[in-house]
Amino acid sequence: MATQFKIDGLKAAIEGKEILKGINLEIKGGEVHAIMGPNGTGKSTLASALMGHPKYEVTEGAVELNGEDLLEMGVDERARAGLFLAMQYPSEISGVTNSDFLRSAINARREEGKEISLIKFIRQMEGKMKELEMNPEFMHRYLNEGFSGGEKKRNEILQMMMLDPKIVVLDEIDSGLDIDALKIVANGVNTMRSEERGFLIITHYQRLLNYITPDFVHVMMQGRIVKSGGPELAERLENEGYDWVKEELGIVDETVGQV
């Protein structure tokens, strides 16, 4: 069955201040959607709210993944259901190796007695790391500890490739990447495109979309998606900025207080 992900009228607040003011979006398997917008419009808030970050209170709306109510699930349940978030600022976890973390995450999604074998896991991880041009030594290093910004982002893509999710949310995965690392990360994403998987890419810049061609581009302002189009919309935003969108829609102040 092709993946279906639907966000309907999603509103979310932080400390009583409304950030998301009614997000409507539907992503089908095989589709790549990109969300762009100025700083402070709620893009990263959307990613965190979808994943269930306790800092963000969902006040209204619904989110469904293949007919299941995502908002009724805990963070771990959302991950097991097939939602994956590549974070803008990945956390460092001392004392837990990259391989132990990933194997535990994979087994948490499997039934008891059907855990992945150590040999199969190592072979898969080594193969994916080779695709991402990652040093094999990173398998045994503590999770993200001492990693550069680019290494952390590659590690997020490695996790995505190993966990094989249904819906992937990439929150500014291109931030801090040089052009070579950007191409490698983009290639990792492109190899995962399939009818069973949809992508939501949050980015400030069109440069990432030069390597990951989106099916749909959405402009987010004032906590809402205010305009949608194809890849040509991202190109126009890159060339002309956001002022023409604000003028066209009569938007005075796009800032809502969160990125």
C-alpha positions as CSV (number, residue, x, y, z in Angstrom):
1,M,0.0,0.0,0.0
2,A,1.3,3.4,-0.9
3,T,2.1,5.7,2.0
4,Q,-0.5,8.4,2.9
5,F,0.4,11.2,5.3
6,K,-2.1,14.0,6.0
7,I,-1.9,17.1,8.1
8,D,-5.3,18.8,8.6
9,G,-5.7,22.2,10.2
10,L,-2.7,21.7,12.5
11,K,-2.2,24.4,15.1
12,A,0.5,24.4,17.8
13,A,1.7,26.7,20.5
14,I,4.7,27.1,22.8
15,E,4.2,28.5,26.3
16,G,0.7,29.7,25.2
17,K,1.9,31.5,22.1
18,E,0.4,30.1,18.9
19,I,3.1,29.4,16.3
20,L,1.3,27.1,13.8
21,K,-2.0,28.6,12.7
22,G,-3.5,25.9,10.6
23,I,-1.2,23.7,8.4
24,N,-2.8,21.7,5.7
25,L,-0.6,19.3,3.7
26,E,-0.9,15.9,2.2
27,I,2.1,13.8,1.2
28,K,1.8,10.5,-0.8
29,G,4.4,7.8,-1.2
30,G,6.9,8.7,-3.9
31,E,6.5,12.5,-3.4
32,V,9.0,15.0,-2.2
33,H,7.6,18.2,-0.7
34,A,9.8,21.2,0.2
35,I,8.8,23.9,2.7
36,M,10.6,27.2,2.4
37,G,10.0,30.5,4.2
38,P,11.7,33.4,6.0
39,N,13.1,32.9,9.5
40,G,10.5,32.8,12.3
41,T,7.6,31.4,10.3
42,G,7.3,28.1,12.2
43,K,9.0,25.7,9.8
44,S,11.0,23.9,12.5
45,T,8.1,24.1,14.9
46,L,6.2,22.1,12.4
47,A,8.9,19.4,12.3
48,S,9.0,19.2,16.1
49,A,5.3,19.2,16.6
50,L,4.9,16.3,14.1
51,M,7.5,14.3,16.0
52,G,5.8,15.0,19.3
53,H,8.3,17.3,21.0
54,P,6.8,18.0,24.5
55,K,7.8,21.7,24.2
56,Y,5.1,22.2,21.5
57,E,1.5,21.9,22.4
58,V,-0.8,20.8,19.5
59,T,-4.0,22.8,20.1
60,E,-6.1,21.8,17.1
61,G,-6.0,19.7,14.0
62,A,-5.2,16.1,13.0
63,V,-2.2,14.2,11.6
64,E,-2.7,10.8,10.1
65,L,-0.1,8.3,8.8
66,N,-1.7,5.5,6.7
67,G,-5.0,6.1,8.6
68,E,-3.4,6.0,12.1
69,D,-3.9,9.0,14.4
70,L,-0.3,10.2,14.9
71,L,-1.2,12.8,17.6
72,E,-2.4,10.1,19.9
73,M,1.0,8.4,19.8
74,G,4.1,9.0,21.9
75,V,7.4,9.9,20.2
76,D,8.6,6.3,20.2
77,E,5.3,5.1,18.8
78,R,5.5,7.7,16.0
79,A,8.9,6.4,15.1
80,R,7.8,2.8,15.1
81,A,4.8,3.8,12.9
82,G,7.3,5.1,10.3
83,L,7.9,8.8,11.0
84,F,11.5,9.9,10.9
85,L,12.9,13.3,11.7
86,A,16.4,14.4,10.7
87,M,17.1,17.2,13.2
88,Q,18.5,20.6,12.5
89,Y,20.8,20.3,15.5
90,P,21.4,16.5,16.3
91,S,22.1,15.7,19.9
92,E,25.4,14.2,21.2
93,I,25.0,11.1,23.4
94,S,28.1,10.1,25.3
95,G,28.6,6.5,26.2
96,V,26.4,5.1,23.4
97,T,28.1,4.1,20.2
98,N,26.6,4.9,16.8
99,S,26.2,1.2,16.1
100,D,24.6,0.4,19.4
101,F,22.1,3.3,19.0
102,L,21.1,2.3,15.5
103,R,20.8,-1.4,16.3
104,S,18.6,-0.7,19.3
105,A,16.5,1.7,17.2
106,I,16.0,-1.0,14.5
107,N,15.1,-3.7,17.0
108,A,12.7,-1.5,18.8
109,R,10.6,-1.5,15.7
110,R,10.7,-5.3,15.4
111,E,8.7,-8.0,17.2
112,E,10.4,-9.9,20.0
113,G,12.4,-12.8,18.6
114,K,12.7,-11.1,15.2
115,E,15.6,-8.8,16.1
116,I,18.2,-8.1,13.4
117,S,21.3,-10.3,13.7
118,L,24.6,-8.7,14.5
119,I,26.2,-9.9,11.3
120,K,23.4,-8.6,9.1
121,F,23.3,-5.3,10.9
122,I,27.0,-4.7,10.5
123,R,26.9,-5.6,6.8
124,Q,24.0,-3.2,6.3
125,M,25.6,-0.4,8.3
126,E,29.0,-0.8,6.6
127,G,27.3,-0.7,3.2
128,K,25.3,2.5,3.9
129,M,28.3,4.2,5.4
130,K,30.2,3.4,2.3
131,E,27.5,5.1,0.2
132,L,27.7,8.2,2.4
133,E,31.5,8.1,2.3
134,M,31.7,7.9,6.1
135,N,34.8,6.6,7.8
136,P,34.0,3.1,9.2
137,E,35.4,4.2,12.6
138,F,32.3,6.3,13.1
139,M,30.4,3.0,13.7
140,H,32.2,2.7,17.1
141,R,32.3,6.4,18.1
142,Y,29.8,7.8,20.6
143,L,26.7,9.2,18.9
144,N,27.6,12.5,17.3
145,E,30.2,13.2,20.0
146,G,33.0,15.2,18.4
147,F,31.3,15.0,15.0
148,S,31.5,18.1,12.8
149,G,28.3,19.7,11.6
150,G,28.6,17.9,8.3
151,E,29.4,14.6,9.9
152,K,26.3,14.9,12.1
153,K,24.1,15.6,9.0
154,R,25.5,12.5,7.2
155,N,24.9,10.5,10.4
156,E,21.2,11.6,10.3
157,I,20.9,10.4,6.7
158,L,22.6,7.1,7.7
159,Q,20.0,6.7,10.4
160,M,17.2,7.3,7.8
161,M,18.7,4.7,5.5
162,M,19.0,2.1,8.2
163,L,15.6,2.6,9.7
164,D,13.7,2.6,6.4
165,P,10.8,5.0,7.5
166,K,7.6,5.8,5.6
167,I,7.7,9.5,6.1
168,V,10.9,11.5,6.3
169,V,11.1,15.0,7.7
170,L,14.4,16.7,6.9
171,D,14.8,19.9,9.0
172,E,17.5,22.0,7.3
173,I,19.6,19.0,6.6
174,D,21.7,21.2,4.2
175,S,22.7,23.7,7.0
176,G,26.5,23.8,7.4
177,L,27.3,21.5,4.5
178,D,29.9,22.2,1.9
179,I,29.1,21.4,-1.7
180,D,30.7,17.9,-1.6
181,A,28.9,16.9,1.6
182,L,25.6,18.3,0.2
183,K,25.9,16.2,-2.9
184,I,26.5,13.0,-0.8
185,V,23.6,13.7,1.5
186,A,21.3,14.5,-1.4
187,N,22.4,11.2,-3.1
188,G,21.5,9.4,0.1
189,V,18.0,10.9,0.0
190,N,17.5,10.2,-3.7
191,T,18.4,6.5,-3.3
192,M,15.6,6.2,-0.7
193,R,12.9,7.7,-3.0
194,S,10.1,5.1,-3.5
195,E,6.3,4.7,-3.6
196,E,6.5,3.5,0.0
197,R,8.1,6.7,1.3
198,G,7.4,10.4,1.2
199,F,9.6,13.3,2.1
200,L,9.1,16.7,3.7
201,I,12.2,18.9,3.3
202,I,12.4,22.1,5.3
203,T,15.1,24.4,3.9
204,H,16.0,28.1,3.5
205,Y,17.8,27.7,0.3
206,Q,17.2,26.4,-3.2
207,R,20.6,24.9,-3.5
208,L,19.6,21.7,-1.8
209,L,16.7,21.4,-4.3
210,N,19.2,21.5,-7.2
211,Y,20.2,17.9,-6.1
212,I,16.9,16.7,-4.6
213,T,14.2,17.7,-7.1
214,P,10.9,18.3,-5.3
215,D,7.5,17.5,-6.7
216,F,5.9,20.3,-4.7
217,V,7.3,23.5,-3.1
218,H,5.4,25.3,-0.4
219,V,6.0,28.8,1.1
220,M,5.3,29.1,4.8
221,M,4.6,32.5,6.4
222,Q,2.8,33.5,9.6
223,G,2.4,29.9,10.7
224,R,0.6,28.8,7.5
225,I,1.3,27.5,4.0
226,V,0.4,30.5,1.9
227,K,1.6,29.4,-1.6
228,S,2.4,26.2,-3.3
229,G,3.8,25.3,-6.7
230,G,6.4,23.2,-8.4
231,P,10.3,23.3,-8.5
232,E,10.1,26.6,-10.4
233,L,8.7,28.3,-7.2
234,A,11.9,27.6,-5.4
235,E,13.9,29.0,-8.2
236,R,11.9,32.2,-8.1
237,L,12.3,32.5,-4.4
238,E,16.0,32.1,-4.8
239,N,16.2,34.8,-7.4
240,E,13.6,37.3,-6.0
241,G,13.3,36.6,-2.3
242,Y,10.0,36.5,-0.4
243,D,8.9,40.2,-0.9
244,W,6.9,39.4,-4.0
245,V,4.9,36.7,-2.1
246,K,4.1,39.1,0.7
247,E,3.1,41.8,-1.8
248,E,1.0,39.3,-3.8
249,L,-0.9,38.1,-0.7
250,G,-0.9,41.3,1.3
251,I,1.3,39.9,4.1
252,V,2.6,42.7,6.4
253,D,4.7,40.8,9.0
254,E,5.6,37.2,8.4
255,T,7.4,36.6,11.7
256,V,5.6,34.4,14.3
257,G,8.4,34.1,16.8
258,Q,9.9,30.6,16.0
259,V,11.9,29.2,13.2
